[in-house]
Amino acid sequence: MPDMEVSILYVLTLVLPAAAVVIALYLGGWWRRLYVVAARLLLGALMLGGGLYKLSDNHLPGLMGPPMNHAFLTEHGLVLFAQFIGVAQLVIGALLLTGRFALLGAVLLVPMWLNIIFLTWSLGWQGTPSLTGGFLILTIGLLLHDFDRLKFLLYPPRRPEDLHTLPWLTAGSALEGTWWLGLGILLTGSLLYPISLAAMLRVMGIGATVLLGATLWSWRQQRN
């Protein structure tokens, strides 16, 4: 592919996500909801797949990232670091896909993308920094969508004590406990590959089922 076409492709990986964010936030309504759902699903799937890919020793296919090079990681003492990144990606992906914790997942995703951008840029990888930059723009769009919830981090209220009087928006102790139980089981399962891949998948499947049940439960509560 000619250099000009490659350059145009790299530019589009940044321009198209930026256009999607601007259009969705400007038009609002149905377009904004569509963007938020699609971005959470895409970014959550990328992170979840990337985490599973690393934690399963490349046995489970991932949507992004090269295979783990164990010789390189061992030589530079980075095996534990790679496993940490895998767990972090798995947690971020699960948070985004639950909906209930999607904002927390988006916040944590920003430093993850920055880490990938500067790592691949430093290694001289072609295309990956710009593609990941597009994903970063989509993530920033999710943060802008929830700016009303984040604004107090940047602009504290004139009377901070008023925040203590605001009621917490919770789904009830039973549903909240189910969310955290599902996340805990999912995270525990992700660490079981040294025992066996089958055990890892079974326990993670249980955690995913609990999270799916909590999602449906929450959806029914909101409709009622």
Backbone bond lengths (Angstrom), bond angles and torsions (degrees), N, CA, C in turn:
res aa  C-N    CA-C-N  psi(-1)  N-CA   C-N-CA  omega(-1)  CA-C   N-CA-C  phi
1 M - - - 1.469 - - 1.528 109.17 -
2 P 1.358 118.17 128.79 1.461 120.89 -179.81 1.518 111.92 -57.51
3 D 1.356 114.22 153.10 1.462 119.57 -178.02 1.519 112.15 -59.07
4 M 1.358 118.12 -36.78 1.453 120.72 -179.14 1.522 111.43 -63.54
5 E 1.343 116.36 -42.54 1.458 120.22 179.20 1.522 110.70 -65.85
6 V 1.317 116.12 -38.59 1.466 119.83 178.20 1.524 110.09 -63.94
7 S 1.315 116.95 -43.50 1.467 120.62 179.53 1.524 111.12 -61.98
8 I 1.338 116.37 -41.39 1.465 120.16 178.22 1.529 110.47 -63.03
9 L 1.334 116.27 -41.13 1.460 120.62 179.30 1.526 111.06 -62.07
10 Y 1.328 116.30 -42.55 1.460 120.14 179.14 1.533 110.85 -63.77
11 V 1.329 115.94 -40.37 1.464 119.78 179.03 1.533 110.51 -64.07
12 L 1.337 116.62 -40.62 1.460 120.40 -179.11 1.527 111.92 -64.35
13 T 1.346 116.90 -31.61 1.466 118.99 178.49 1.526 112.00 -64.94
14 L 1.332 116.56 -17.72 1.459 121.07 176.54 1.528 111.81 -100.55
15 V 1.338 115.76 -39.21 1.458 119.94 -174.85 1.528 111.82 -71.52
16 L 1.326 117.57 -42.99 1.464 120.14 -176.65 1.534 112.65 -64.29
17 P 1.341 119.55 -46.00 1.468 118.24 175.12 1.525 112.58 -61.18
18 A 1.344 116.88 -39.59 1.461 119.70 178.91 1.527 110.43 -62.87
19 A 1.342 117.39 -41.38 1.461 120.88 178.69 1.526 110.56 -64.16
20 A 1.334 117.04 -40.18 1.467 120.47 179.18 1.528 110.95 -62.35
21 V 1.325 116.59 -40.96 1.469 120.27 179.24 1.526 110.67 -64.80
22 V 1.316 116.89 -47.93 1.470 120.92 -177.49 1.524 110.82 -62.57
23 I 1.328 117.15 -46.25 1.463 120.99 -178.06 1.523 110.85 -63.79
24 A 1.337 116.71 -45.44 1.464 120.36 -177.46 1.523 111.50 -64.39
25 L 1.326 117.36 -45.20 1.461 120.10 -178.07 1.527 111.69 -72.03
26 Y 1.332 117.01 -31.96 1.470 119.99 -179.35 1.530 111.30 -74.58
27 L 1.333 117.06 -44.93 1.458 120.18 -178.26 1.523 111.98 -76.25
28 G 1.329 116.35 -35.27 1.461 120.02 179.38 1.519 111.96 66.19
29 G 1.329 115.24 -161.21 1.458 120.91 176.51 1.511 113.93 57.01
30 W 1.339 115.22 -132.48 1.455 121.48 -175.95 1.517 111.36 -62.84
31 W 1.345 117.84 -38.49 1.465 121.28 -179.92 1.526 111.26 -63.50
32 R 1.306 116.22 -40.63 1.461 119.99 -179.87 1.524 111.12 -66.85
33 R 1.322 116.30 -43.04 1.468 119.49 178.57 1.523 110.92 -63.34
34 L 1.335 116.40 -40.68 1.465 120.31 178.71 1.522 110.86 -62.17
35 Y 1.332 116.43 -43.78 1.467 120.12 179.30 1.527 111.27 -61.69
36 V 1.331 116.66 -46.73 1.457 120.44 -177.02 1.526 111.04 -61.43
37 V 1.323 116.93 -46.79 1.468 120.56 -179.55 1.522 110.56 -64.06
38 A 1.346 117.08 -46.25 1.464 120.60 -177.74 1.524 111.36 -65.28
39 A 1.332 117.23 -42.51 1.462 120.60 -179.42 1.524 110.80 -65.33
40 R 1.325 117.04 -42.40 1.469 119.57 179.12 1.514 111.07 -63.52
41 L 1.334 117.45 -42.14 1.459 120.53 179.77 1.524 111.20 -65.35
42 L 1.341 116.79 -45.71 1.468 120.41 -178.87 1.521 111.59 -64.03
43 L 1.330 116.88 -52.63 1.463 120.47 -176.93 1.522 111.36 -67.60
44 G 1.328 116.70 -38.08 1.460 120.02 177.84 1.521 111.46 -63.57
45 A 1.345 116.79 -42.28 1.461 120.24 179.30 1.526 111.24 -66.20
46 L 1.341 116.97 -39.32 1.460 120.19 177.66 1.524 111.34 -61.09
47 M 1.320 116.81 -46.27 1.462 120.55 -178.65 1.525 111.19 -68.96
48 L 1.316 116.77 -44.26 1.463 120.22 -179.46 1.522 110.66 -61.95
49 G 1.339 115.82 -44.82 1.458 118.91 178.84 1.517 112.65 -65.51
50 G 1.342 116.51 -41.53 1.461 119.53 178.22 1.516 112.48 -62.60
51 G 1.330 116.64 -40.21 1.459 120.21 178.77 1.513 112.15 -66.32
52 L 1.332 117.09 -44.54 1.467 120.70 179.67 1.530 110.83 -64.23
53 Y 1.325 115.96 -36.55 1.463 121.00 179.44 1.522 110.50 -59.60
54 K 1.315 116.76 -44.79 1.467 120.76 -178.80 1.522 111.61 -73.12
55 L 1.326 117.26 -44.55 1.462 120.82 -173.82 1.524 112.50 -73.12
56 S 1.346 117.17 -20.82 1.467 120.15 179.16 1.517 111.78 -96.94
57 D 1.332 117.14 12.86 1.468 121.26 179.03 1.527 111.01 58.71
58 N 1.340 115.66 43.01 1.468 124.15 177.32 1.523 114.14 70.53
59 H 1.333 118.48 10.24 1.463 119.76 -179.55 1.523 112.03 -79.56
60 L 1.321 117.79 -27.65 1.456 121.18 177.24 1.522 108.61 -101.66
61 P 1.329 117.23 130.88 1.469 119.44 -176.94 1.520 111.52 -66.31
62 G 1.337 115.72 140.93 1.454 121.29 177.14 1.515 110.31 -112.14
63 L 1.317 116.14 160.25 1.458 121.57 -179.46 1.516 112.39 -87.17
64 M 1.322 117.30 -12.76 1.462 119.58 -179.68 1.525 109.22 -155.47
65 G 1.307 115.99 157.45 1.457 121.32 176.12 1.510 112.54 92.83
66 P 1.335 117.78 146.28 1.471 122.41 178.62 1.530 109.85 -78.39
67 P 1.351 117.34 165.02 1.469 119.84 174.95 1.521 111.08 -60.68
68 M 1.330 115.11 151.25 1.457 119.47 177.64 1.524 109.41 -70.97
69 N 1.321 115.71 126.56 1.459 122.24 178.72 1.529 107.33 -95.08
70 H 1.339 116.26 97.19 1.459 119.90 -173.31 1.527 112.04 -67.09
71 A 1.332 117.04 -33.24 1.459 118.99 178.23 1.527 110.04 -62.83
72 F 1.342 116.38 -43.87 1.471 120.65 179.08 1.527 111.03 -65.97
73 L 1.351 116.42 -44.10 1.462 120.06 -177.97 1.525 111.17 -64.81
74 T 1.341 116.36 -41.75 1.462 120.12 -179.60 1.524 110.75 -66.43
75 E 1.326 115.92 -41.61 1.462 120.35 -179.53 1.522 111.67 -59.15
76 H 1.331 117.20 -37.16 1.464 121.42 -176.45 1.534 112.59 -102.90
77 G 1.325 117.17 8.81 1.463 120.54 177.73 1.511 114.21 64.07
78 L 1.341 116.53 38.75 1.462 120.93 -173.82 1.527 113.55 -112.82
79 V 1.327 117.69 11.53 1.462 119.73 -178.36 1.526 110.65 -61.39
80 L 1.327 117.18 -47.97 1.461 121.01 -179.58 1.530 110.89 -63.74
81 F 1.331 116.44 -37.44 1.463 120.13 178.58 1.532 110.62 -63.24
82 A 1.337 116.88 -43.13 1.457 120.75 179.36 1.523 110.74 -62.92
83 Q 1.330 117.19 -39.54 1.458 120.15 177.91 1.528 110.98 -66.32
84 F 1.331 116.52 -38.34 1.464 120.00 176.65 1.525 110.97 -62.04
85 I 1.338 116.99 -44.50 1.462 120.69 178.16 1.527 109.88 -61.34
86 G 1.323 116.76 -39.90 1.457 120.20 178.57 1.519 112.15 -61.29
87 V 1.333 116.39 -46.27 1.467 120.26 178.24 1.530 110.59 -63.20
88 A 1.342 116.66 -42.54 1.460 120.62 179.72 1.527 110.97 -61.98
89 Q 1.331 117.27 -43.35 1.460 120.17 178.68 1.523 111.08 -64.51
90 L 1.324 116.44 -40.34 1.457 120.20 179.15 1.527 110.94 -62.18
91 V 1.315 116.85 -45.62 1.462 120.84 -179.41 1.529 110.79 -64.04
92 I 1.337 116.81 -45.53 1.462 120.51 -179.90 1.525 110.68 -61.56
93 G 1.334 116.59 -43.74 1.457 119.80 178.82 1.516 112.02 -61.64
94 A 1.334 116.57 -43.41 1.464 120.08 179.28 1.524 111.03 -64.13
95 L 1.328 117.39 -41.17 1.464 120.77 179.10 1.524 110.91 -61.51
96 L 1.314 117.29 -43.43 1.465 120.47 -179.97 1.524 111.72 -65.00
97 L 1.308 116.93 -39.53 1.456 120.67 -175.45 1.519 112.95 -77.25
98 T 1.332 118.13 -21.05 1.458 119.01 179.65 1.517 112.02 -72.34
99 G 1.311 117.99 -27.98 1.456 119.97 -174.76 1.511 111.36 83.01
100 R 1.296 117.52 -48.80 1.470 122.03 -179.03 1.522 111.06 -60.32
101 F 1.328 117.36 -38.52 1.461 122.08 -177.93 1.528 111.71 -113.11
102 A 1.341 116.57 23.06 1.467 120.73 -174.07 1.528 112.18 -62.56
103 L 1.327 117.79 -36.91 1.464 119.69 179.93 1.521 110.70 -64.25
104 L 1.320 117.68 -43.77 1.464 120.81 177.32 1.518 110.07 -60.85
105 G 1.333 117.27 -41.25 1.449 120.36 177.88 1.519 112.50 -61.72
106 A 1.346 116.73 -40.19 1.465 120.49 179.34 1.524 111.08 -66.35
107 V 1.318 117.09 -39.10 1.471 120.42 178.47 1.525 110.29 -63.11
108 L 1.319 117.10 -45.53 1.460 121.09 -179.41 1.530 111.79 -69.39
109 L 1.312 116.73 -24.30 1.462 120.71 -176.56 1.526 112.32 -72.08
110 V 1.325 117.64 -28.09 1.471 120.39 -178.21 1.531 111.49 -59.31
111 P 1.340 120.44 -54.24 1.474 118.42 178.26 1.525 113.33 -64.57
112 M 1.335 117.59 -27.25 1.464 119.79 176.93 1.527 110.42 -65.13
113 W 1.340 117.08 -46.14 1.461 119.89 178.08 1.522 110.91 -63.73
114 L 1.324 117.37 -42.70 1.465 120.01 179.62 1.524 110.88 -61.31
115 N 1.319 116.35 -39.38 1.462 120.29 177.40 1.528 110.88 -60.96
116 I 1.335 116.84 -45.00 1.465 120.93 -179.36 1.525 110.57 -66.74
117 I 1.334 117.16 -41.86 1.463 120.73 -178.79 1.523 111.04 -59.88
118 F 1.324 116.60 -51.28 1.465 118.90 -175.29 1.523 112.19 -74.42
119 L 1.327 117.76 -29.71 1.466 120.17 176.06 1.523 110.23 -65.46
120 T 1.334 116.20 -50.78 1.468 119.30 -177.94 1.526 111.30 -69.38
121 W 1.317 117.31 -32.99 1.467 120.90 176.28 1.526 110.26 -63.92
122 S 1.340 115.81 -43.11 1.462 120.15 179.99 1.522 112.00 -65.04
123 L 1.349 116.27 -32.02 1.459 120.68 -179.25 1.523 112.33 -84.92
124 G 1.337 117.04 -2.81 1.453 120.61 177.62 1.511 114.69 77.00
125 W 1.343 118.13 23.64 1.455 120.52 178.55 1.523 109.78 -71.42
126 Q 1.318 116.39 138.48 1.456 121.84 -179.59 1.528 110.22 -92.85
127 G 1.321 116.25 130.10 1.459 120.26 174.23 1.510 115.22 90.21
128 T 1.325 117.22 -39.20 1.461 120.01 -176.27 1.529 112.85 -60.67
129 P 1.331 119.85 -44.82 1.469 118.26 179.45 1.528 113.43 -59.48
130 S 1.336 117.20 -41.25 1.470 118.58 -179.22 1.522 111.37 -71.83
131 L 1.339 117.73 -39.23 1.464 120.34 177.57 1.523 110.52 -62.87
132 T 1.324 116.15 -44.77 1.467 120.20 178.16 1.524 110.66 -66.29
133 G 1.340 116.69 -33.13 1.455 119.81 174.85 1.514 111.70 -60.83
134 G 1.335 116.92 -36.68 1.464 120.26 175.29 1.511 112.06 -63.14
135 F 1.334 115.98 -41.17 1.467 119.45 176.71 1.532 110.85 -65.21
136 L 1.323 116.47 -35.74 1.469 120.05 176.69 1.524 110.72 -62.93
137 I 1.320 117.09 -40.32 1.467 120.46 178.17 1.525 110.68 -62.92
138 L 1.331 117.04 -42.25 1.467 120.16 176.81 1.526 110.76 -60.65
139 T 1.323 116.37 -39.02 1.465 120.62 179.17 1.524 111.13 -66.08
140 I 1.326 116.91 -42.30 1.457 120.51 177.40 1.527 110.02 -61.41
141 G 1.332 116.45 -35.62 1.457 119.68 175.52 1.516 112.45 -60.55
142 L 1.330 117.03 -39.01 1.467 120.14 176.43 1.524 111.31 -64.68
143 L 1.330 116.79 -38.08 1.460 120.08 178.12 1.530 110.95 -67.11
144 L 1.324 116.89 -39.07 1.462 120.05 177.10 1.528 110.87 -65.00
145 H 1.315 116.38 -35.51 1.470 120.17 176.53 1.524 111.22 -59.44
146 D 1.320 116.38 -37.27 1.467 121.33 -178.73 1.526 111.73 -102.62
147 F 1.327 117.15 28.02 1.465 119.62 -176.31 1.521 112.28 -60.28
148 D 1.319 118.10 -33.14 1.465 120.16 179.53 1.528 111.50 -61.28
149 R 1.321 117.40 -26.66 1.460 121.12 178.70 1.528 111.64 -88.17
150 L 1.343 116.36 -21.44 1.460 120.48 -177.03 1.523 113.52 -99.97
151 K 1.317 117.45 -14.76 1.463 120.47 -169.51 1.521 112.92 -61.33
152 F 1.336 117.25 -27.02 1.462 118.97 -178.55 1.523 112.21 -70.04
153 L 1.353 117.25 -17.95 1.461 119.55 174.82 1.523 111.13 -70.32
154 L 1.337 116.13 -31.19 1.457 121.36 -179.09 1.514 112.70 -97.45
155 Y 1.336 115.54 -35.99 1.463 120.55 -175.43 1.536 108.68 -129.73
156 P 1.322 117.33 88.83 1.472 120.07 -179.76 1.526 110.59 -60.99
157 P 1.330 117.42 148.24 1.467 119.69 177.89 1.527 110.70 -66.72
158 R 1.327 115.53 157.20 1.462 119.51 -179.78 1.528 111.20 -62.83
159 R 1.314 115.17 -30.87 1.473 120.22 178.20 1.529 108.01 -120.48
160 P 1.346 117.75 87.70 1.467 119.96 -177.43 1.521 113.17 -57.26
161 E 1.339 116.48 -27.62 1.461 118.64 -178.83 1.521 111.91 -65.04
162 D 1.344 117.17 -20.08 1.460 119.33 178.76 1.523 112.17 -65.26
163 L 1.338 116.30 -26.29 1.457 119.31 179.17 1.524 111.71 -63.08
164 H 1.326 116.54 -29.42 1.466 119.49 -178.89 1.518 111.99 -69.63
165 T 1.322 116.71 -19.98 1.463 119.84 -178.76 1.521 112.93 -90.33
166 L 1.339 117.27 -9.79 1.461 120.24 -178.92 1.532 109.92 -75.43
167 P 1.334 117.75 132.67 1.472 119.90 178.21 1.515 111.30 -70.57
168 W 1.309 116.51 146.34 1.453 121.79 177.64 1.527 109.34 -80.84
169 L 1.339 116.51 137.78 1.456 121.07 176.44 1.529 108.20 -90.65
170 T 1.311 116.29 99.16 1.461 121.56 -179.97 1.519 109.36 -122.35
171 A 1.293 115.49 164.04 1.459 120.95 -178.75 1.523 111.95 -98.28
172 G 1.324 117.31 10.42 1.454 120.46 -175.60 1.509 110.89 97.58
173 S 1.313 116.05 151.87 1.463 120.41 -173.79 1.529 112.70 -61.71
174 A 1.345 116.95 -37.55 1.468 119.33 -177.50 1.528 111.15 -65.47
175 L 1.330 116.41 -47.99 1.470 119.45 -178.83 1.519 111.11 -69.78
176 E 1.338 117.18 -40.20 1.464 119.59 177.74 1.525 110.65 -60.60
177 G 1.344 115.88 -42.23 1.460 119.70 178.30 1.523 111.91 -63.26
178 T 1.336 116.57 -35.43 1.458 120.72 179.11 1.527 110.79 -66.61
179 W 1.362 116.23 -40.48 1.465 119.45 176.44 1.528 110.81 -56.72
180 W 1.323 115.72 -52.33 1.465 120.18 -175.45 1.524 111.63 -68.31
181 L 1.334 117.26 -33.50 1.461 120.19 176.76 1.521 110.01 -63.93
182 G 1.329 116.94 -45.45 1.452 120.16 179.58 1.521 112.31 -61.54
183 L 1.341 116.86 -43.83 1.461 120.33 178.05 1.521 111.39 -63.09
184 G 1.339 116.57 -40.55 1.462 120.52 179.63 1.523 112.16 -63.69
185 I 1.328 116.07 -43.38 1.471 119.86 179.25 1.527 110.56 -65.61
186 L 1.336 115.97 -41.92 1.468 120.16 179.40 1.524 111.03 -61.51
187 L 1.322 116.76 -45.40 1.460 120.66 -179.79 1.522 111.14 -65.92
188 T 1.332 117.53 -41.18 1.467 120.64 177.81 1.516 111.24 -61.60
189 G 1.327 115.86 -43.56 1.459 119.48 179.62 1.518 112.92 -62.13
190 S 1.337 116.33 -34.67 1.463 119.49 -178.05 1.523 112.65 -65.14
191 L 1.318 117.32 -18.15 1.464 121.44 -177.78 1.529 112.92 -96.23
192 L 1.335 117.28 4.75 1.467 120.95 -172.72 1.524 113.79 -94.60
193 Y 1.325 118.71 6.34 1.460 119.16 -179.36 1.534 112.36 -59.62
194 P 1.352 119.89 -38.40 1.476 118.11 177.48 1.523 112.94 -57.37
195 I 1.338 118.02 -25.15 1.470 120.61 176.31 1.519 109.15 -79.10
196 S 1.328 116.79 -57.35 1.463 122.12 174.31 1.511 109.15 -173.44
197 L 1.321 115.18 151.67 1.465 120.39 177.35 1.518 110.53 -65.18
198 A 1.333 116.44 -36.03 1.466 120.18 -179.66 1.526 110.94 -63.49
199 A 1.353 116.88 -43.76 1.461 120.28 179.00 1.529 110.48 -63.65
200 M 1.320 116.31 -40.47 1.460 120.65 178.44 1.521 110.82 -59.09
201 L 1.337 116.69 -47.49 1.460 120.60 -177.25 1.522 111.90 -68.83
202 R 1.335 117.88 -37.60 1.461 120.32 -179.29 1.521 111.30 -65.15
203 V 1.328 116.20 -49.14 1.461 119.59 -177.77 1.524 110.47 -66.58
204 M 1.322 116.92 -41.01 1.460 119.17 177.66 1.525 111.06 -65.21
205 G 1.321 116.97 -34.74 1.459 120.22 176.50 1.514 111.66 -63.11
206 I 1.340 116.01 -38.76 1.471 119.82 176.71 1.527 110.33 -63.62
207 G 1.344 115.75 -45.59 1.459 119.71 178.58 1.513 112.13 -61.00
208 A 1.348 116.96 -43.19 1.460 120.76 179.32 1.527 111.09 -63.89
209 T 1.334 116.71 -36.96 1.466 120.46 178.23 1.526 110.96 -65.49
210 V 1.330 116.69 -41.72 1.464 120.48 177.79 1.530 110.27 -63.02
211 L 1.332 116.97 -43.03 1.462 120.18 178.90 1.523 111.38 -64.91
212 L 1.327 116.79 -40.01 1.468 119.74 177.89 1.525 110.60 -63.78
213 G 1.345 115.85 -40.99 1.454 118.89 177.10 1.522 112.10 -62.54
214 A 1.338 116.52 -40.93 1.461 120.31 177.89 1.527 110.84 -64.89
215 T 1.333 116.79 -37.24 1.466 120.44 178.78 1.529 110.57 -63.70
216 L 1.328 116.97 -46.22 1.461 120.51 179.11 1.522 111.25 -65.39
217 W 1.317 116.38 -38.52 1.463 121.80 177.95 1.530 109.67 -62.13
218 S 1.322 116.91 -46.54 1.455 121.26 178.90 1.531 111.47 -62.79
219 W 1.332 116.03 -40.58 1.469 120.29 179.54 1.520 110.71 -62.72
220 R 1.319 117.45 -41.01 1.469 120.22 179.21 1.532 110.66 -67.16
221 Q 1.326 116.67 -37.64 1.465 119.36 177.35 1.534 111.27 -62.10
222 Q 1.322 116.09 -42.40 1.459 119.50 -178.98 1.521 111.63 -66.17
223 R 1.328 117.77 -35.71 1.461 120.69 179.20 1.516 112.45 -70.55
224 N 1.337 115.34 -29.97 1.478 118.97 179.85 1.528 110.43 -83.34
